[in-house]
């Protein structure tokens, strides 16, 4: 899988949620042209198809891997990529692939620019021989799939062994904030959905997919919400990271944690007097 795809994270959060998020990872981000005009679905679709074709040609990734990286299902992808699905092309902005694809493309563009600058800077400092030696050393030090899998297993074990954390004490991330954390976490080297599902106590993939594709607090009753919050709280403690501003805000506004029950509306019919 290409480094661009492996590091992509389509994270969505409040404007004051996570200061380290890149612009395209924020909830209010909109894909635009240099003129400031929003990119149309047709533009995003064509750019995404070119990127997929490029990855297939150089064998850095497959279409399936790219779709999984974007955090969408294959049906959503197919509907978006077929322009005949929409009578009005702007209706395609309601499809999650428009936003996930635009964010991926923005990330790819950014990483190419960084790589280009790094290569140019490296060329000024080193001779061709030194550069070749450095590249060979980097390739040699790259961990194998088996090593990455072992590292993932060890990390998850360390996280789940952090004591004193229980979702029964309250959940202080909103569903969208937790979705953001999950998508970022899945971009770690060697991390897979299967490994995460095991880390969350063996929840099934359908529950995870429903949670990732939901809006607002629609999936607050999903087991992924409660188990996922506890897991990432342990991870925060393990990595010795402070609580974010959004987390502190949530604790103030929801002292007992977010409600884990989905609100429903019920109509009451009465007879005429």
KOLFIDREN-96564 format. One line per 3 residues: number of its first residue (from 1); their letters; for each residue x, y, z of C-alpha. Coordinates in nm, 4 decimals, always signed. Each point is the difference from the previous one (the first is absolute). Last residue first. Layout:
// residues N
NUM	A	X:Y:Z ~ ...
END
This chain:
// residues 273
273	XXX	-6.3563:+1.4438:+2.1625 ~ +0.2019:-0.1352:-0.2956 ~ +0.1963:-0.3080:+0.0836
270	XXX	+0.3655:+0.0247:+0.0980 ~ +0.3121:-0.0979:-0.1861 ~ +0.3327:+0.0280:+0.1795
267	XXX	+0.3019:+0.0374:-0.2298 ~ +0.3338:-0.1185:+0.1330 ~ +0.3349:+0.1644:-0.0640
264	XXX	+0.3242:-0.1838:+0.0694 ~ +0.3135:+0.0998:+0.1868 ~ +0.2731:-0.2581:-0.0133
261	XXX	+0.1262:-0.1096:+0.3375 ~ +0.3681:+0.0241:+0.0854 ~ -0.0358:+0.3547:+0.1348
258	XXX	+0.3335:+0.1788:+0.0043 ~ +0.1929:+0.0166:+0.3269 ~ -0.1168:+0.0763:+0.3518
255	XXX	+0.1490:+0.3503:+0.0044 ~ -0.1195:+0.0618:-0.3581 ~ +0.0669:+0.3695:-0.0733
252	XXX	+0.3106:+0.0238:+0.2186 ~ +0.1353:-0.3429:-0.0896 ~ -0.0679:+0.0715:-0.3668
249	XXX	+0.1956:+0.3256:+0.0161 ~ +0.2943:-0.1793:+0.1584 ~ -0.0102:-0.2562:-0.2815
246	XXX	-0.0222:+0.2734:-0.2638 ~ +0.3036:+0.1743:+0.1472 ~ +0.1903:-0.3260:-0.0273
243	XXX	+0.0932:-0.2086:+0.3041 ~ +0.3742:-0.0345:+0.0391 ~ +0.1980:-0.2775:-0.1738
240	XXX	+0.2013:-0.2483:+0.2050 ~ +0.0095:-0.2601:-0.2797 ~ -0.1461:-0.2616:+0.2353
237	XXX	-0.2550:+0.2479:+0.1360 ~ -0.1215:+0.0933:-0.3476 ~ -0.0090:-0.3675:-0.1005
234	XXX	-0.2096:-0.0825:+0.3069 ~ -0.2437:+0.2751:-0.0980 ~ +0.0049:-0.1396:-0.3518
231	XXX	-0.1094:-0.3434:+0.1207 ~ -0.2674:+0.1313:+0.2394 ~ -0.1545:+0.2141:-0.2750
228	XXX	+0.0019:-0.2906:-0.2437 ~ -0.1786:-0.2307:+0.2430 ~ -0.2826:+0.2481:+0.0576
225	XXX	-0.0409:+0.1194:-0.3561 ~ +0.0717:-0.3373:-0.1615 ~ -0.2901:-0.1536:+0.1946
222	XXX	-0.2385:+0.2182:-0.2039 ~ -0.2534:+0.1912:+0.2130 ~ +0.1553:+0.3361:-0.0940
219	XXX	-0.0367:-0.0883:-0.3688 ~ -0.2082:+0.3010:-0.1081 ~ +0.2083:+0.2375:+0.2141
216	XXX	+0.1088:+0.2261:-0.2897 ~ +0.0123:-0.1892:-0.3273 ~ +0.0521:-0.3715:-0.0632
213	XXX	+0.2488:-0.1557:-0.2443 ~ +0.2650:-0.0973:+0.2553 ~ -0.2546:-0.1449:+0.2446
210	XXX	-0.1734:-0.2090:-0.2625 ~ +0.3356:-0.1314:-0.1230 ~ +0.1085:-0.0920:+0.3531
207	XXX	-0.3246:-0.1824:+0.0785 ~ +0.0199:-0.1867:-0.3308 ~ +0.3609:-0.0997:+0.0745
204	XXX	-0.0951:-0.1953:+0.3105 ~ +0.1145:+0.0843:+0.3530 ~ +0.2805:-0.2227:+0.1277
201	XXX	+0.0848:+0.1796:+0.3215 ~ +0.0978:+0.3382:-0.1396 ~ +0.3575:-0.1145:-0.0631
198	XXX	-0.1316:-0.2873:-0.2098 ~ -0.1902:+0.2463:-0.2188 ~ +0.3131:+0.2153:-0.0226
195	XXX	+0.2082:-0.2920:-0.1240 ~ -0.2630:-0.0873:-0.2613 ~ -0.0212:+0.3621:-0.1121
192	XXX	+0.3719:-0.0084:-0.0720 ~ +0.3096:+0.1705:+0.1417 ~ +0.3336:-0.0892:-0.1592
189	XXX	+0.1256:+0.3567:-0.0125 ~ -0.2482:+0.2333:+0.1657 ~ -0.2781:+0.1172:-0.2318
186	XXX	-0.2671:-0.1840:+0.2001 ~ +0.0699:+0.2251:+0.2982 ~ -0.0891:+0.3151:-0.1960
183	XXX	-0.3301:-0.1524:-0.1091 ~ -0.0806:-0.1135:+0.3539 ~ +0.0828:+0.3373:+0.1534
180	XXX	-0.2230:+0.1855:-0.2470 ~ -0.2877:-0.2421:+0.0594 ~ +0.0440:+0.0681:+0.3738
177	XXX	-0.0383:+0.3736:-0.0562 ~ -0.3046:-0.0564:-0.2227 ~ -0.1629:-0.2172:+0.2732
174	XXX	+0.0619:+0.2607:+0.2698 ~ +0.2841:-0.0661:+0.2416 ~ -0.0529:+0.0124:+0.3771
171	XXX	-0.1479:-0.3437:+0.0654 ~ -0.0765:-0.0600:+0.3690 ~ +0.1259:-0.2122:+0.2897
168	XXX	-0.1525:-0.3100:-0.1586 ~ +0.2409:+0.0628:-0.2881 ~ +0.2683:-0.1378:+0.2297
165	XXX	+0.3630:+0.1006:+0.0473 ~ +0.1937:-0.0739:+0.3185 ~ +0.2698:-0.2249:-0.1362
162	XXX	+0.1960:+0.0111:-0.3290 ~ +0.0230:-0.3646:-0.1054 ~ -0.2191:+0.0552:-0.3052
159	XXX	+0.2474:+0.2529:-0.1393 ~ +0.3045:-0.2202:+0.0571 ~ -0.1698:-0.2957:-0.1684
156	XXX	-0.1041:+0.2195:-0.2931 ~ +0.3587:+0.1202:-0.0431 ~ +0.1407:-0.3536:+0.0144
153	XXX	-0.2438:-0.1249:-0.2619 ~ +0.0772:+0.2946:-0.2291 ~ +0.3750:-0.0569:+0.0359
150	XXX	-0.0447:-0.3699:-0.0813 ~ -0.1995:+0.0855:-0.3123 ~ +0.2683:+0.2469:-0.1046
147	XXX	+0.2681:-0.2653:+0.0451 ~ -0.1958:-0.2515:-0.2064 ~ -0.0585:+0.2576:-0.2721
144	XXX	+0.3743:+0.0700:-0.0118 ~ +0.1618:+0.3037:+0.1580 ~ +0.1783:+0.2546:-0.2209
141	XXX	+0.3676:+0.0099:+0.1057 ~ +0.1281:-0.1379:-0.3312 ~ -0.2028:+0.2455:-0.2032
138	XXX	+0.1359:+0.2900:+0.2046 ~ +0.3573:-0.1242:-0.0348 ~ -0.0342:-0.0315:-0.3768
135	XXX	-0.1392:+0.3527:-0.0187 ~ +0.2855:+0.1355:+0.2123 ~ +0.2582:-0.1746:-0.2167
132	XXX	-0.1583:+0.1345:-0.3150 ~ +0.0004:+0.3522:+0.1432 ~ +0.3633:-0.0293:+0.1016
129	XXX	+0.0972:-0.1140:-0.3471 ~ -0.1943:+0.2749:-0.1706 ~ +0.1780:+0.2557:+0.2142
126	XXX	-0.1661:+0.1485:+0.3007 ~ -0.0968:+0.3399:+0.1303 ~ -0.1603:+0.1605:-0.3042
123	XXX	-0.1733:-0.3197:-0.1031 ~ -0.1483:-0.0409:+0.3478 ~ -0.1656:+0.3398:-0.0234
120	XXX	-0.1518:-0.0834:-0.3371 ~ -0.1144:-0.3415:+0.1215 ~ -0.1561:+0.1532:+0.3113
117	XXX	-0.1798:+0.2642:-0.2053 ~ -0.1388:-0.2617:-0.2368 ~ -0.1031:-0.2262:+0.2873
114	XXX	-0.1843:+0.2875:+0.1701 ~ -0.1778:+0.0917:-0.3233 ~ -0.0958:-0.3619:-0.0606
111	XXX	-0.1278:-0.0229:+0.3572 ~ -0.2254:+0.3035:-0.0434 ~ -0.1470:-0.1235:-0.3278
108	XXX	-0.0712:-0.3415:+0.1505 ~ -0.1701:+0.1602:+0.3001 ~ -0.2160:+0.2172:-0.2242
105	XXX	-0.0915:-0.3051:-0.2050 ~ -0.0974:-0.1940:+0.3116 ~ -0.2104:+0.2880:+0.1268
102	XXX	-0.1799:+0.0320:-0.3329 ~ -0.0651:-0.3748:-0.0082 ~ -0.1440:-0.0048:+0.3528
99	XXX	-0.2155:+0.3051:-0.0742 ~ -0.1435:-0.1199:-0.3309 ~ -0.0037:-0.3616:+0.1197
96	XXX	-0.2430:+0.0895:+0.2778 ~ -0.2760:+0.0638:-0.2549 ~ -0.2005:+0.3146:+0.0734
93	XXX	+0.2447:+0.1911:-0.2214 ~ -0.1321:-0.2182:-0.2835 ~ -0.3086:+0.2205:-0.0201
90	XXX	+0.2325:+0.2557:-0.1569 ~ +0.0021:-0.2081:-0.3207 ~ -0.3703:+0.0580:-0.0565
87	XXX	-0.1580:-0.3019:-0.1665 ~ +0.2202:-0.2193:+0.2182 ~ +0.0663:-0.3708:-0.0376
84	XXX	+0.1144:+0.0495:-0.3589 ~ +0.3288:+0.1365:+0.1345 ~ +0.0989:-0.3508:+0.1221
81	XXX	+0.2939:+0.0515:+0.2372 ~ -0.2319:+0.1151:+0.2781 ~ -0.2260:-0.3019:-0.0112
78	XXX	+0.2960:-0.2393:-0.0209 ~ +0.1729:+0.1531:+0.3019 ~ -0.3113:-0.0070:+0.2168
75	XXX	-0.0558:-0.3624:-0.0972 ~ +0.3636:-0.0887:+0.0757 ~ -0.0173:+0.1250:+0.3576
72	XXX	+0.1669:+0.3131:+0.1320 ~ +0.2951:+0.0547:+0.2346 ~ +0.2243:+0.1674:-0.2576
69	XXX	+0.2646:-0.2623:+0.0720 ~ -0.2464:-0.2771:-0.0843 ~ -0.0694:+0.1574:-0.3389
66	XXX	+0.3745:+0.0358:-0.0640 ~ +0.0670:-0.3606:+0.0953 ~ -0.2742:-0.1255:-0.2298
63	XXX	+0.1270:+0.2139:-0.2875 ~ +0.3445:-0.1505:+0.0388 ~ +0.3237:+0.1517:+0.1252
60	XXX	+0.3641:+0.0663:-0.0862 ~ -0.0057:-0.2099:-0.3173 ~ +0.1425:+0.2791:-0.2205
57	XXX	-0.2874:-0.0331:-0.2458 ~ -0.2637:-0.0793:+0.2631 ~ +0.0980:+0.3036:+0.2065
54	XXX	-0.0158:+0.2240:-0.3080 ~ -0.3391:-0.1368:-0.0997 ~ -0.1330:+0.0694:+0.3500
51	XXX	+0.1398:+0.3549:-0.0130 ~ -0.1519:+0.0627:-0.3405 ~ -0.3373:-0.1284:+0.1258
48	XXX	+0.0186:+0.2305:+0.3019 ~ +0.0771:+0.3020:-0.2171 ~ -0.2929:-0.0792:-0.2293
45	XXX	-0.2445:-0.0468:+0.2887 ~ +0.1197:+0.3127:+0.1806 ~ -0.0476:+0.2087:-0.3130
42	XXX	-0.3415:-0.1526:-0.0720 ~ -0.1068:+0.0607:+0.3622 ~ +0.0727:+0.3717:-0.0503
39	XXX	+0.2903:+0.1666:+0.1740 ~ -0.1081:+0.3025:+0.2009 ~ +0.1159:+0.3353:-0.1373
36	XXX	+0.2887:+0.1640:+0.1834 ~ +0.1789:+0.0948:-0.3222 ~ +0.2733:-0.2494:+0.0827
33	XXX	-0.2687:-0.2691:-0.0111 ~ -0.1848:-0.1138:+0.3104 ~ -0.0687:-0.3072:+0.2108
30	XXX	-0.2045:+0.1090:+0.3063 ~ +0.1216:-0.0295:+0.3603 ~ -0.2553:+0.0613:+0.2775
27	XXX	+0.0450:-0.3424:+0.1603 ~ +0.3780:+0.0250:+0.0150 ~ +0.2260:-0.2607:-0.1548
24	XXX	+0.0603:+0.2076:-0.3141 ~ +0.1649:+0.2753:+0.2058 ~ +0.2456:-0.2329:+0.1775
21	XXX	-0.0876:-0.1103:+0.3515 ~ +0.2532:+0.0776:+0.2748 ~ -0.2246:+0.2480:+0.1768
18	XXX	-0.2547:-0.2661:+0.0778 ~ -0.3526:+0.1068:+0.0906 ~ -0.0159:+0.3786:-0.0203
15	XXX	-0.1618:+0.0059:-0.3441 ~ -0.2140:-0.3031:+0.0920 ~ +0.1110:-0.3266:-0.1528
12	XXX	+0.0166:-0.2052:-0.3207 ~ +0.2920:-0.2255:-0.0906 ~ +0.0608:-0.1372:-0.3421
9	XXX	+0.3348:-0.1488:+0.0783 ~ +0.2480:-0.0909:-0.2698 ~ +0.3356:-0.1406:+0.1124
6	XXX	-0.0186:-0.3352:-0.1747 ~ -0.1504:+0.1522:-0.3142 ~ +0.2837:+0.2485:-0.0426
3	XXX	+0.2604:-0.2566:+0.1006 ~ -0.1239:-0.2241:-0.2810 ~ -0.1374:-0.3465:+0.0824
END
